[in-house]
Amino acid sequence: MFIQSDSILAALTKKAQSHAQDRSRHLLCPSCRLRTKLYTLKDGRRKCSACGEKFNPEKKTDAARLKQCADVLLCFCINFTAKQASALSGYHYKLVAALYDDFRLLLAQQNL
């Protein structure tokens, strides 16, 4: 059994595409929706040269991490063990076990 979380993340992918970089070397500003030069600030944020809006560009690693969490959360909801989830998803056991612990902690906080 192989878990596909692509169908789960379809709505999130559409949101991420608006900030994505296409063939142009400039990113799309989320506020004015123009492809203009973006200045890099010292704290890592970007500033649009057209509207002056400051924002954090989305990273590809954020999308990959979100996909990992969705895969592992699906295994957690189906009630697989961490070892079974690791084998099914192909992620390292330590990552899956850490995410399982986080899920359990969040559930315990919600039940209190």
C-alpha positions in Angstrom: 0.0 0.0 0.0 1.4 3.4 -1.1 0.0 6.6 0.3 -0.7 9.4 -2.1 -1.2 12.8 -0.3 -1.2 14.7 -3.6 -5.0 14.6 -3.7 -5.2 15.9 -0.1 -2.9 18.8 -0.9 -4.6 20.0 -4.1 -6.2 23.1 -2.5 -2.9 24.0 -0.8 -1.0 23.7 -4.0 -3.2 26.2 -5.7 -2.4 28.7 -3.0 1.3 28.0 -3.2 1.3 28.5 -7.0 0.4 32.2 -6.7 3.7 32.8 -5.0 5.7 30.5 -7.2 8.5 31.6 -9.5 7.9 30.8 -13.1 10.1 31.5 -16.1 10.6 35.1 -15.0 13.4 35.7 -12.6 11.2 37.8 -10.4 8.7 36.5 -7.8 5.1 37.4 -7.8 4.2 40.0 -5.1 1.3 38.6 -3.1 -0.3 42.0 -2.5 -0.1 43.8 -5.9 0.2 40.6 -8.0 3.0 42.1 -10.2 6.3 40.6 -11.2 8.7 43.4 -10.2 12.0 43.5 -8.5 11.9 42.3 -4.9 14.4 43.7 -2.5 15.8 41.3 0.1 15.7 42.6 3.7 18.2 41.7 6.4 15.7 39.4 8.2 15.1 37.3 5.1 11.8 38.9 4.1 11.2 40.5 0.7 10.0 44.0 -0.2 8.2 44.8 -3.4 9.6 47.7 -5.4 6.1 48.5 -6.8 3.9 48.6 -3.8 6.4 48.5 -0.9 4.7 45.5 0.8 7.0 43.3 2.9 6.4 39.6 3.0 8.0 36.1 3.5 8.3 34.1 0.3 7.2 30.5 0.5 9.9 28.0 0.4 9.9 24.6 -1.5 11.0 23.0 1.8 7.8 24.1 3.5 5.8 22.3 0.8 7.9 19.1 1.2 7.5 19.2 5.0 3.8 19.7 4.7 3.5 16.7 2.4 5.5 14.6 4.8 3.2 15.6 7.7 0.1 14.8 5.6 1.4 11.3 4.8 2.3 10.6 8.4 -1.0 12.0 9.7 -2.9 9.8 7.4 -1.0 6.8 8.7 -1.7 8.0 12.3 -5.4 8.3 11.6 -5.6 4.8 10.1 -3.9 3.6 13.4 -0.7 2.2 11.9 2.3 1.9 14.1 5.3 4.3 13.5 7.3 1.4 12.1 4.5 0.5 9.7 4.0 4.1 8.7 7.7 4.4 8.1 7.7 1.4 5.8 4.6 2.5 3.9 5.6 6.1 3.4 9.3 5.6 2.9 10.3 8.2 5.5 12.9 7.6 8.2 11.6 6.0 11.3 12.9 8.8 13.5 11.0 11.4 11.6 7.8 9.4 11.7 8.2 8.7 15.4 8.8 12.3 16.2 5.7 13.4 14.2 3.6 10.7 16.0 4.8 12.1 19.4 3.8 15.6 18.2 0.4 14.4 17.1 -0.1 12.7 20.5 1.0 15.8 22.4 -1.4 18.0 20.4 -4.3 15.6 21.0 -3.5 15.5 24.7 -3.5 19.3 24.9 -6.8 19.5 23.1 -8.5 17.0 25.5 -7.5 18.8 28.6 
